[in-house]
Amino acid sequence: MQRNKIWLALSTLLLATLCLQAQSAHRQLRQGNEAYEEQDYKAAEEHYRKSLVERSTAKGSYNLGNAIYQQGRYEESIRRFEHAAEVSKNDDEKASAFHNLGNAYLQGQKWEKAIEAYKNSLRLRPGDQSTKYNLAMAQQLFRQEQEREQQQQQQQEKGEQDQQQQQQQSGQSQGEQDQQDQQQQSQGEQDQQQQQQQQNAQQDQEQGGKPQEGGQALSQEEAQRLLEIIQEEELRVLEKMKNQQNGAPKKREKDW
């Protein structure tokens, strides 16, 4: 009997605590809504957080996500909308959570995830025109991004091809230039050799029978001695010719 009374008292106390917490959570939630209507999103966030401390609800997570979203913290709001969509038991509330989740993804330019979130919302609430409009916009943005990436890829590939062609043309031009330089060098060497040969021939023609440079000239004594030898030789020749004219027989004429 005594044990039953204790259990009843504890149950009553627990119930009362839960009621107080629910009342406090509801009050904080209501105050958060009032601040949100006044566009005081920071104050609304504080009330929603307090509400969730008292009692975790899908509505509290959804409202907190909205307050955070309005402050531009889209990544953080995504986690709140995902939690609200996961724990919500009401299809309409779940659809709203998916719709706002798509908006948060859209703000983060995550087009594919936004498209999936909007589709999930429309599965639960097919006639929602706002969600249909946002879905179409997300799909259009996704297509534009794909086209832009494709164009960038094509431009990059074209740039690489142009660079390769320039390198090939540069290599060919360099090869032609090297060949031309080699031909010019060879022609220059031939011209130089021909010019040298012409100079040598001209020098030989000008020099004729003259002694080459480096020959030794006759001294005065050697020249005098050579002159005497020439004179003596001339005298001997004259003497011989004289003797032949005086005593030598004449040649006979031919007989008839």
JOMO-V512161 format. One record per pair of residues at least 4 apart in sequence whose ideal C-beta (glycine too) atoms are under 7 Angstrom apart, sorted by the first residue. I is the first residue (numbers start at 1). J is the second residue. Records with the same first field share a line. If there is no record, write none. Layout:
I=J / J
This chain:
1=5
2=6
3=7
4=8
5=9
6=10
7=11
8=12
9=13
10=14
11=15
12=16
13=17
14=18
15=19
16=20
17=21
18=22
19=23
20=24
21=25 / 54 / 55
22=26 / 55
23=27
24=28 / 54
25=29 / 51 / 54 / 55
26=30
27=31
28=32 / 47 / 50 / 51 / 54
29=33 / 48 / 51 / 60 / 63
30=34
31=35 / 47
32=36 / 44 / 47 / 48 / 51 / 63
33=37
34=38
35=40 / 43 / 44 / 47
36=41 / 44 / 67
40=44
41=45 / 67 / 70 / 71
42=46 / 71
43=47
44=48 / 67
45=49 / 64 / 67 / 68
46=50
47=51
48=52 / 60 / 63 / 64 / 67
49=53 / 64
50=54
51=55 / 60
52=56 / 60 / 61 / 64
56=60
58=62 / 84 / 87 / 88 / 93
59=63 / 93
60=64
61=65 / 80 / 83 / 84
62=66 / 81 / 84 / 93 / 96 / 97
63=67
64=68 / 80
65=69 / 77 / 80 / 81 / 84 / 100
66=70 / 100
67=71
68=73 / 76 / 77 / 80
69=74 / 77 / 100 / 104
73=77
74=78 / 104 / 107 / 108
75=108
77=81 / 104
78=82 / 101 / 104 / 105
79=83
80=84
81=85 / 97 / 100 / 101 / 104
82=86 / 101
83=87
84=88 / 97
85=94 / 97 / 98 / 101
88=93 / 94 / 97
90=94
91=95 / 124
92=96 / 125
93=97
94=98 / 124
95=99 / 121 / 124 / 125 / 128
96=100
97=101
98=102 / 117 / 120 / 121
99=103 / 118 / 121 / 131
100=104
101=105 / 117
102=106 / 114 / 117 / 118 / 121 / 134 / 138
103=107 / 134
104=108
105=110 / 113 / 114 / 117
106=114 / 134 / 138
110=114
111=115 / 138 / 141 / 142 / 145
112=116 / 142
113=117
114=118 / 138
115=119 / 135 / 138 / 139 / 142
116=120
117=121
118=122 / 131 / 134 / 135 / 138
119=123 / 135
121=125 / 128 / 131
122=126 / 128 / 131 / 132 / 135
125=131
128=132
129=133
130=134
131=135
132=136
133=137
134=138
135=139
136=140
137=141
138=142
139=143
140=144
141=145
142=146
143=147
144=148
145=149
146=150
147=151
148=152
149=153
150=154
151=155
152=156
153=157
154=158
155=159
156=160
157=161
158=162
159=163
160=164
161=165
162=166
163=167
164=168
165=169
166=170
167=171
168=172
169=173
170=174
171=175
172=176
173=177
174=178
175=179
176=180
177=181
178=182
179=183
180=184
181=185
182=186
183=187
184=188
185=189
186=190
187=191
188=192
189=193
190=194
191=195
192=196
193=197
194=198
195=199
196=200
197=201
198=202
199=203
200=204
201=205
202=206
203=207
211=215
218=222 / 223
219=223
220=224
221=225
222=226
223=227
224=228
225=229
226=230
227=231
228=232
229=233
230=234
231=235
232=236
233=237
234=238
235=239
236=240
237=241
238=242
239=243
240=244
241=245
242=246
243=247
244=248
